[in-house]
Amino acid sequence: MLSAEDLTVIRDALQRDLTPVEAACFENLWSEHCSYRSTRHLLKMMPTTGPAVLLGPGDDAAIVSFSETCALAIGMESHNHPSYVDPYDGSATGVGGIVRDVISMGAKPIALMDPLYFGPLTDEKNRYLFSHVISGISGYGNCIGVPVVRGEVVFDEGYSGNPLVNVVCVGTVDPTKYLTARVKVPGNHLVLVGARTGRDGLGGASFASRDIAEDAEAVDRPSVQIGDPFTEKLIIDAMLAMAATGKVLSCRDLGAAGLAGASSEMCSTFGGIIHAEKVHLRETGMTALEIMLAESQERMLLEVAPEDVAQIGSLAERFDLCWSDIGEVTSDPRYVVDFHGEVVCDLPIDLLIDGAPRCSTLSQERYEAVDLFTRPVTDLHTLALQVLSHPEVASREWIVSQYDHDVQLRTVSLAHDAAVLRLEDAALGLSCGCNPRHIHLRPFDGTACAVIENAANLACMGIAPLCIVNCLNFASPLDPKVYWQLSESIRGLSMMAGALQIPVVGGNVSLYNQSDEQNTQILPTPSLGMVGKGAVRRLQKPEAGWRLALVGATHPDFGGSILDTLTGCHGQAPGIPDPAVVAAVRNVMARNPDLVTTDLSQGGLLAALAGLAPDATVTLAGDLLTQLLSETYGRFLIATPDETMLAPLEYTLIGTIGGEGLTITGEGESLHLSRDELISADQTLTRTMRQSA
C-alpha cells in the first residue's frame, strides 16, 4: 500500500483522488524495487563510464565493447522473495527475467552466473529451498540453451527465511545495432509479443519491496510468476529475427510492475497510451488493473512504426508467438490507459516514473565490529578437515552437474577461479559473488575487497576486467544500521572500481530482505558480477616436481572467516590489500600460459592447497593456524615448472608438488592430510544433498 506521505504528495500534484489502476501503478512504480528511492542518490557515486562502455546504467542491460565486431549486453537481477515463497518457480523466473533483459537489447544470451545465499544446510527447510532453487535455475537455463558457467554459494543463518537468488546474464550483439528501451518517435505503435497475460505475479514489485511475513508461502504465492522456458526460447529466436529487420525501434521486457511498468518507463521520454482491452489474455474476466499489473512471464514490448506492425506480427506468428498492437507513443507527456472506451489511468508520466520522493535514513553513526581473536582449542588436524568440509569450500559438483554448461559450445574452462568462454578469437572471463561476513564486519573494506576478489579471479586466467554489474541485497533501509551498511558498501564499491578503472555499468537494488517468520535479517550482500577479456590459454595441470609460490603477505584476518563461522573465534576482518598485486599477477599469467594459479579466499591457503596441489609438501614460516586459515585478500598460490616465470612478482617459495596427500610443516608443528581425507571433505556438499534427497 502507498504510505500516507506518498498519497499526500500524489494528491497534491494531481489535485484529485486516484483511480484503482493509478493507485496500483504508483504502488508498484514507487516501490523500492522499481524506483530506488532510498539509493538513487548513493548510486551516483559509482564510476559508470569508460572507453569500452557503449551504454551504461538505466536500460534493461548495459552494452560494453568486446571487439570491433562484438559487444556484450550484461545485466544482473535478484528474485529473492519469490524464491522463498516458491523456490522452483521463483528462481526459474529470475533466470527468465534477466535473460529477457539481455534479449531486449537485441542481443543473444550466451552465459549465466548465479551467486546464491542460503541458511545453513543443517536445517531441513534450507535444504529444500536450496535443492529447488538449483532445480529451477537448471530447469529453465537448460531448456532455453543458455549455459550457467559460474556461481557462488554462501550459507549463513542470516539467510534463513530470506534466501538470495541473484543472476547475471551476458549476451552478444553487433556494437552498431543494439536496441534501447526508450521510445524514439511519437505516433509509433506499441506491440506486445509473447505469452498471454494471466493473473500470476500480481503486485510482484511491491511484494519485493517489503519483508517476508510469517504466512508468506500462502498469502504471497499469487505474487510469484510462473515461467515457461519453451516460450522463452521462442522469444529469444523471434527477437533476434525481429531485431535483424531494423524495424524494432526500442524494446523492453515485461518484468516488475508488468505492462504498466514496461510501457510507462519505455514511453517516459514522450508519453503513451495503452488500450488494455487489446492485450491478449490467458484468463477471462480480467480487469484493467489485473491486465496492467500482472507479471506474467515471457512477454516483450516493442516500439514499431505503424507501417511495420504487420511485418513484426508476421514474424511473431512464424515463431508461434501471440502478439497484439496495444498502444501508441504520444507527444503529450502523460501516461494514459483506457479499457473498453473508459480512461482508467491518466497521469503525468514524469510524476509516475521520476516523482517518488527520496527516502533518506542515512545514519552518521559508525558500527565497529569486535575483533578480539580467541584461538580455537581444537587440534589443527580436526580444524583443517572442518574447514575443508564446509559447504562454501567443498566441491560444488552437486550443483554444477545439474547445469548444461557446454551448450552453445563456447565453454573453455569452469574448473578455475573464473569461467572462461571462447568468444571470437579471445577469452571471455566471468566471475561473481562477494563475502557477506567480511562485509558485515567492515562494509567499506569488505565491498572493496569483493571488487578485488573478482578481479583476482580473472587475473588467475590472465584476463583483464571490462566491467562490473551488481545486485545490492540489504535488509530494511529504515534501519539506520542497515542504511549505513548500504551506503558504506556503495562507497567501497565505487572507490575500488574507480581505483581499478572498472566501470559499474548496471545492476539492481534489493531491499527489505528480512523475515518475520524466522526473525532474521540478511547480512549486507552487495553481490557482484564481473566480466573481462584476455587470450585463450591452454589449461594446465600441475605436475610432480613443480614448485609452489605464495604471492602476498598474510595477516591474522580471522573475522568473518570459515574458521570464525565454525568456531566463533572472531578476530579482525581483512583490510584492503594493494590492488597492484592483482594487475601484476594478471600480467605474469598472460605472459606465461604454463603457470597455474588460484587466489586465496574462503578457507585461506589451506583450501587453495587442497584444490591446486592436494599432493604436496609445504613448509611455512610462522604460526600454522594463521598461515593456513587466515583469509587475507590479495594473495595467490602459483604452481610453476620454472621459477623464472614468476618475475617480477614478489613471492615466497613454500613447497613442491609430489607425494601422497598434503604435508605441511611450520614452526614447531605439522599437519598431514591424506588423499582419502581430502576427497571425503571435498564431497561434503554433494553427500549432504544426496542423503537428503
N, C-alpha and C positions, 0 to 999 in steps of 0.2 A: 504494500500500500504506500501511496505517496505520503510523505510527512506533512504535518500541518504547515511547516515553514515553506515547503515546496508548493503546496497548494496556494498559499498566500501569494508567493511570487508569480505563479502562473495566472491566478485570477486577477491580480493587479495588472499584469501585462495584457490580458485578453479583455478585461472588464466584463466578464461573464463566467458562468459555470461551464464545466466541461461535459461533453458527451461521454458515454461509456467507452467508445473507441478512442477518443482523445485521452481520457484518463489512463487507459491501458498503454497507449503509446508513450505517454510521459513516464509512467511507472517503469516501463522496461528500458526506454532510451535514456532516462535519467538515472538508471541504476548504476552502481559501481562497475558492473560488468561491461556496460556499454559506454558510459560517459567518462570513466576515470576521474571522477570529480575530486577524489582525495589525493590523486597522484599526478594529475596533468602538469602541475607546475614543477613537480620534482623531476619528471621525465625530461624536462628541458635541459637538465644538466648533462645528459648523455651526448657524447660525440656521435653524430649521425651521418656525417659526410666523409667522402674520401675519393681518391681517383677512380676506384672501381665501382662506386655506388651510382647506379643509374636512376634508381627510385628508392627513396628512404622510407621512414615510418609514415603511416597514415593511410596506406592502402591495404588490400587484403593480404598482400605479401610484398616483400621488398624485391628489387631487381639489382643484381650485382654482376658486374662483368667477369667472365671467366676467361674468355679469349675474344678475338675479333669476330668470331662467328657464333659464339655461345655465351649466353648469360644464365645466371642461376636465379630462379624465383625461390624465396625461402621465407617461411613463416613458422610461428610457434604458438600453440594454444594449450589451454587446460580444459579438462572435462572432469572436474573434481567431485562436486556434489552429485552429479548424475551417476558417477562410478561407484559411489557408496550406496545409493538407493537401488541401482540395478547395474551391478558391475559389468556384466557382459555387454548389454546394450549401451551403457554409459561410455565404456572405453571404445567400443566399436564406432559409435557415432563421433567420438572425439577424433578418431583417425579420419573418418569420412569428412568431418568439417574442415580439418586443416588441409586435407588433400584438395577439397574444393576451393579453398583459398588460393592454392597454387594454380589450379585449373583456371580460375577466373582471370588470371594474368595472361592466359593464352599459352601456358607452359605445360609440359608433360612431366608428371611427377615421377621421380626416379629413385627416391630413397626416403625412409622414415627413421626417426630416432625416438626412443621412449624413456626418458627419465621418470622413474616411478618411486613413490614413497608410501610405505605401509607401516601399520603397527606390527609388533613382534609376532613372529610365526609360532610362538608358543601358544597363542590364542587361536581357537578353532575358527572364529569368525574372520580373523585376519587372514588365515589360510584360505578360507572360502573366497574372500574378496580378491586376494592375490591370484588365486587359480583362475577365477572367472574373468578378471581383468586381462590376464595374459591370453586367455582363450578369445576374448573379444577383440583384442588387438590383432592376434594372429588370424582369426577367422576373417576379419574384414580386410586386413592387408594382403593376406594370401589370395583372397578372391579377386581383388582388383589388380593384382600383379605388380604391387609396389613393395620392394623388399624392406624389412626392418633390419637395418645394418648396425645399429648401435643403440645402447641404452645404459642406464644406471639404475640401481635399486638400493634404497635405504630403508632400514627397519628401525622404528623408534616408537616408543609409547605415545608420543605426541600425535601420531597419525592414526591411532586407534579411534574409530568413529569419523575420521575425515581423511581418507587416503587421497593422495595427489596423483593424477594421471595427466602428465604433460607429453605433448607430441610435437616433434619437429618434422616438417616436410620440405624436401628440396626438389625442385623441378628444373627443367632446361627450356630455354626459349631463345629465339632469334633476338639479339640485343636491339634490333631496329624495329621489331614487330610486336613487342609485348603490349598487353591491354592494361588499362587502368580502370578504376572503379567510380570515376566521376563523369557524369553525362557531359556531352560536348555541344549539342545544338538543340534549342527549343523547337518543338514540332516533331522530333523523333519519337518513335514508339518504344514502349517497354514491353518486352516479350519474356514470358515466364516459360522455362523449359525444364522438364524433368518429371519427378514423381507427382502424383496427385496429392493435394493438400488434405490432411485429416486433422483430427483434434489432438494428436500427440505433440508433446513438448510445449503445451500452453504455459506461458509465464516462465519459460526457461531462463531468461535473462535475469528477471527479478529473483527467481529461485536461487540462482548462482551468486546473488548479492546479499545473502543472509546466511546465518549459521545453520547447521543441520539440527533439526529438532528431534526429540525422542521418538516421535511417531513418523519420522521422515519416510521410512520404507513403505508405509501405507499411504500417507497423505500426499507425499510429493511424487509418487510414481507417475502420475499423468504429466509431470514436468519433464520426464525423461523421454527423449526421442527414440524411435525405433529405426534402425538402419537397414538398408538393402544394398549390399555391396555389388550385386549383379547390375542393378540400375546405375550405381556409381561408375562401374566400368563402362557402361554405355555412354554415360555423360563425359567421361574422360575422352573417349574416342570422338564423340559428337562435337565437343567443344574445340578439340584440335582441328577438326574439319571445318567448323564454323569460323574459327579464328583465321584459318588459312584463306578464306574467301576475301578477307579485308572488309567485310560488311558489318562486323561487330565493332561498334564504336566505343563501348565501355561495357563492363560486366562486373557483377558482384554475386557472390554466393549467398544463399539464404541461411543464415546461422542464427545468432542471438537476436531475439525480437522478431524473427520470421520475416514475412513480407514487409511489414511496417518498418522494421529496422533497415533492411536492404534497400528498399525503394526510397525512403526518406534520406538516408545517407548518400545514396547514389545521386539523387536529384538536388543535393544541398547547394550546388553552385548556381542553380537557377530556381526551379520549382517543379512540382509534378502533381499529376492527378492519377489516381488508381480507381478503376472500375471493378470493385471487389466481386461483383456477380459473374465476371468473365473468367475468374480463376478456376482452373479445372480441379475438381474435388473428388475425394475418395469416399466421403460420407454425405448423407442427405441432411437437410435442415440446418446447415451450419450458418451461424450468424456472421455479420460483418466483423465483429470483434474476433471471433474464432478464426476466420479466414486470414485476417491481417496479422494475428499474433501467434498462430500455431507455428511450431518449429519442426514441421515435417521435414525429413531429410531429402537429400539428392535433388535439390532444386537450384536453378540458376536464373538470374535476371539479367537480360541483355538490352542494351540500347541499340536500336536498329532504325535506319532511315525508313520512312513509310514504303517506298518502292522496293525495299529489300526484305520486307517482312515475310512474304510468301516464300522466298528462297531459303531463308533461315528455318521457316516452318517445315519446308520440304526436307531439309537436312535432318531436322529433329525426327521426322517420321521415318526417314531412312534408317535411323538407329533405334526405331521402335520406342521413341520417347514422346510423351504428350507435350503440347505447347499451347499457349494462349497469348493473344495480343491484349494486354490488360491495362494499358495506360499510355500516357504521353508525358514528355518533358514540356514544361511551360516556361514562359518568360516571367510569370508572376511568382515572386518568391514566397510561395505558400505551398503547404502540403495538404492536398485535398483527397479525400476518399469518398466516393459515392457508392451506393448499394441499391440497385433497382430504382434509380432515379432520386434517391434521398441522400443528401450530403450528411455523412455521419462523422466526418472529421474535416476541419478547415482551420489550419494553424499556420502562423508564421514559421517558415521552415528553419530559420536560424534560431528561433526560440526552442524548437524541438531538438535540434541537433547540437547546438552550442550553448544553450542557455542554462544548463544545470549549474546552480551555484557551487562555488568551490567549498569543499568541506575540509577545513584545516584543523587538525588536532595535534599539531607538532609539539612535542614536549621538549623543553630545553634541558631537562634533567638527563644525566648520563647514568647508565646502568652498568656497573662494572661487575665482571664475573669473579668469583672466588677462585684463586689459582694455587691454593695450598695443595702440594702434592703429598699423598700418603702412599708409601711404597707397598705394593701388594705382598702379602706374606706367602702366597702360593709359590711353589718352586717354578723355576723358569721353564722347564720342560712342559709342565702342565699348562702354564700360561701361553706358551707358544702354540700348543695344539688348540687351545680355546680360541685364540686369535685367528688361526688359520681355518677353524671350523665356523667362524662367524659367517652368516649368510651374505654379508657385504664383501667378504674376502674370498669365500669359497667359489667354486666354478658356477657359472650361470647356465650350464649345459641344459638344465631342465627348461629354462626359458628359451634359449637360442634354438633348441631343437624343434620348437613349435613354429618357428618363423621360416618362411621360404626366403632366404637371404640371397639366393643365387638367381632369382627371376630377373629378367632383363639382361643377364649375362655381363654385368659390369663389375661385379664384386671381385676385388683382388685379395683383400685380407680383412678378416674380422677378429683375428686372434691377438692382435696387439693393442696398444693403448688407444689407437684411433682406428675407425673403419676406413678402408681405402677402396674407392671405386675408380675404374678407368673411364675417363671422360675425354673424348677426342684423343690426343696423344699425351695426356697428362694425368696426374693422380688428383682426385678429389678426396680430401680428407675430412672426416666428420667426427666430432666429439661432443659430449653433452654431460650435464649434471652439475652438482655442487655438493659441499659438505655442510648440511644444515647444523650439525652440532658445533662445528667451529664458528659458523656464522652466528649462532645463538649466543656464544660467549663473546665474540668480537665481531659485530655486524659489519663494520667498515673493513677491517683487515680480512675477515673471513670471505667476504664477497670479492674483494680484490684478489685474494688467493684463488678463488674459483675461476677467475679470468686466467690467472697464471697456470692453474692446473689444466684447463682445457687447451691452452696454447702449448703447454708441455706435452700433452698427449699427441698433438700434431707434430711437435718437434721431434718426437721419437721416430717418426717416419720421414723426417726431413721436409716437412710440409709447413709453409708459411700461412698464417691466418688471413682470411679475406674479410670476414665479418662475424658479428655476434647477433643472435636473437635471444630473447629472454622470456621467462614466464615468472613473474614476481608473485609468489604464493605466500600470503601472510594471513594472520588472524584479523580480528576486528580493528579497523583503523581508529575506532572511537576509544580504544585503549591507548593511553599515552605511551606506554612502553612499546607496544606493537608499532605505533606510528614512528617512534624513534628508531626502532629496528629497521623499519621500511626506509626511512629517509637516509639512515646511515648506510644501508646496503646499496641504495641507488648511488649514493655519493662514492662508495668504494668501487662499484662497478664503473662509474663514469671516470673516476681518476685512473684506474688501471687500464681501461680500454683506451683512454687518451694517451697514457704513457706508452702503450704498446702500438698505438696508431691502428687500432682495430675498430672500425665504426660499428655502432649498435644500430642495426637497420630496421628493427621491428621487434614485436613481442606482444605480451599480454599481461594484464594485472588481474590477479585472482585474490580477492579479499574475503573476509568473514569465513575463513577456513577453521572452524571450531565446531565442537559437537556438544550439545546439551545432553545427549544420550550417554556419552562416555565421559562427560565433564573434562574434555581435553581441548587443547589449543595447539595447533601445529607449531613446529619450530619455524623460524624465518627461513624461507626456502626460495631464494632467487635463482631458480634453475636456469642454466644457460645452454644454448646450442651454438656451436662454432664450426665453421667450415673453412677449408683452406686449400691451397694449390701447391703442388710440387711435382717432382719427377716420379714416374712409376719405377719402383725398385723391386728387384727380386727379393723374395723372402728367405732369410737365412735361419738356420737353427744352430745355436752354439754347439761346438764340438769339444770333446775332451782335450784338455791342454790349453784351451782359451783362457785368458786372464779376465778377472772381474775387477772393474774400476768403479769407485764411488765418486760422483761429482756433487759438490755442495756440502756445506757444513751442517752438522746435526746438533740440535739443541734439545733440552729436556721438555719437549712440547707434547704433553700427555693430555691436556684438557680437550675434551671432545673426541678423543681417540677411540679406537676399538677397545684398547686396554681399559680406558676410562669407562666405557659402556659396560664392559664385563665385570669390572672390579670396583667401580666408584672411587678410583684413585685420585680423581681431579687433576690439578696441575694447570700450568699456563697453556693457553691456546696458542697455536702457531701464529707468528707475526708474518709480515710481508717480506719475502726474500727479494734479492736483487733480480729484477726481471731480465737483466742482461744475460744471465746464465742460460735462460731458455733459448734466446737467439744464438748463443754460442754453441749449444748442443745441436740445435737445428742445422746450423751451418756445417758442423762436423759430420752429422748424419747425411746431409745432402751430398757431401763430397766422398763419403765412404760407405757405399752400399753393403759392404761386408759386415759392418758393425750391427749389433743387435742391442737395443736399449729399451728400458722401461723407466718411467718416472715413479717416484715413491709417493704413495698416497695412503689410502686406508690400509692399516696393518703394517705400515712402515717398511723398513728394509727387510724384515723377515718375510712379509708377503711377496715382496719383489724377488727375493732369492728363491722362494718356493716356486714362483711362477716361471722365472727365467732360467734358473740353474738349480733344479732340485737335487742334482748330483754334483756336489762341490765341497771343497774345503776352504773355509773362510777364517781369517784372523782379523779381529777388530781391536782397536785401541780404546780403552776406557770401559765404562760400565756397560755390560751387555744388554741390560734391560733398556737403557736409553738408546744405545746404538741400534737395537733391533726393532723397538716398538714405538719410538717417538714418531710423530707424523709431521715433522718439519717439512715445509714446502720448498721447492726449488732444488730438489735433489734427484739424481738419476743414477741408475745402475746400468753399466755398459759392459757387454761381453765383447772382447776383441781378440782376433787372432794375432794382432800385431800392435804393440803399444804405441808405435809411432803414428798410427792413425788418429790418436786422441789429441794430438797437438792442434790448437794451442790451449786446450782445456786445462784447468786446474783440477787435479783428481788425485785420489789415493788408491793404489792397488790393494785390494783386500782379499783376493783369493784366486783359486784356479778351479776350472770345471773338471770333474772326473771323480771316480769312486762310486760308492753306493750310499745314497742318502745325503743329507746336509749336515756337515760337521762344522761347528762354529766355536772358536775359542776366543776368549778375552782375557782381561786381567784377573787371574785367579779363578776363573770359572769357564765352563764349556757346555756345549749343547749339541746333542746328536739327535736328528730326526730321520728315521728310516723311510725308505720309499713307501712302504706299506702305511706308515703313519701319515705321510704327506698325502697319499692318494685317498685315504679314508677321510681326512679332514677336508680335502677338496670336494668330496662328494656330498657334503653335509646338506646343502640346499636341495639337491636332487633327491637324496634319501628322505628328507623330511617331507617333501611334497608328494613323492610316490607312496610313502607309507600312509599319508592322509587321504589319498585318492579313494 
